[in-house]
Amino acid sequence: MTDGSPDAEFIRRHLTGVRRTVLAIVANHGPISLDDIAIEWARQHLTISRRHRFALPRMSGQVLWRLENLGWVARRGDQYLLTAEGRRVHDGIAIASE
């Protein structure tokens, strides 16, 4: 972490599957509102239960709170967008999955 960026171990420790999903939604659709994140999340996971679908706005808010604290997402009014660090994390995920 010589340049202040999180190292691979830090990212592995903090980038859960759910956080990865929300980070990708913000990366691909941002700036985006909390409600639109929940809608996109539900669209990507058509087989989730009705109860789970109902909880997505609350869950999205919790995940966004954590991503903000990690410095990967920023909020501007009611819109969320990736920070420069969040873009590096997201791009690193995309490269690793190729």
C-alpha positions in Angstrom: 0.0 0.0 0.0 2.8 2.4 -0.8 0.5 4.7 -2.8 -2.3 4.8 -0.3 -4.4 2.3 -2.4 -5.7 -0.8 -0.6 -3.7 -3.9 -1.3 -5.1 -7.2 -2.7 -5.5 -8.7 0.8 -7.5 -5.7 2.1 -9.8 -5.9 -1.0 -10.3 -9.7 -0.6 -11.1 -9.2 3.1 -13.7 -6.4 2.5 -15.2 -7.2 -0.9 -18.0 -9.7 -0.2 -20.2 -11.0 -2.9 -23.0 -8.6 -2.0 -20.6 -5.7 -1.9 -19.2 -6.8 -5.3 -22.8 -6.8 -6.7 -23.6 -3.3 -5.5 -20.2 -2.0 -6.5 -20.8 -3.3 -10.1 -24.2 -1.8 -10.2 -22.9 1.6 -9.2 -20.0 1.2 -11.7 -22.2 0.3 -14.6 -25.2 2.6 -13.9 -23.9 5.4 -11.7 -24.6 8.0 -10.7 -27.6 6.0 -9.4 -30.2 6.4 -6.6 -30.7 3.9 -3.8 -34.1 2.8 -5.3 -32.6 2.3 -8.7 -29.8 0.2 -7.2 -32.4 -2.1 -5.5 -34.4 -2.3 -8.8 -31.2 -3.3 -10.8 -30.2 -5.8 -8.1 -33.6 -7.4 -8.3 -33.4 -7.4 -12.1 -30.1 -9.2 -12.0 -31.4 -11.9 -9.6 -34.8 -12.9 -10.9 -34.9 -16.0 -8.7 -34.7 -14.3 -5.3 -37.7 -14.6 -3.0 -40.4 -12.0 -2.7 -39.4 -11.4 0.9 -35.8 -10.9 -0.2 -36.9 -8.6 -3.0 -38.8 -6.5 -0.5 -35.7 -6.1 1.6 -33.4 -5.0 -1.2 -33.8 -1.2 -0.6 -32.8 -1.6 3.1 -30.0 -4.0 2.2 -28.7 -1.7 -0.6 -28.5 1.1 1.9 -26.5 -1.0 4.3 -24.1 -2.1 1.6 -23.7 1.4 0.3 -22.9 2.6 3.8 -20.1 0.1 4.1 -18.8 0.9 0.6 -18.8 4.6 1.5 -16.8 3.9 4.6 -14.3 1.8 2.6 -13.9 4.9 0.3 -15.1 3.0 -2.8 -18.5 4.8 -3.3 -19.5 8.5 -2.7 -22.9 10.0 -2.3 -23.9 13.2 -4.1 -27.4 14.2 -3.0 -29.5 11.1 -3.5 -27.1 9.6 -6.1 -24.2 7.2 -5.6 -21.1 7.0 -7.8 -17.7 5.3 -7.6 -14.8 7.1 -6.2 -11.4 6.8 -8.0 -10.5 4.1 -5.5 -13.8 2.3 -6.1 -13.1 2.4 -9.9 -9.7 0.8 -9.3 -11.2 -1.9 -7.2 -14.0 -2.5 -9.7 -11.6 -2.5 -12.6 -9.3 -4.9 -10.7 -12.2 -7.3 -10.3 -13.0 -7.2 -14.0 -9.4 -7.9 -15.0 -9.2 -10.8 -12.5 -12.3 -12.4 -13.8 -11.1 -12.4 -17.5 
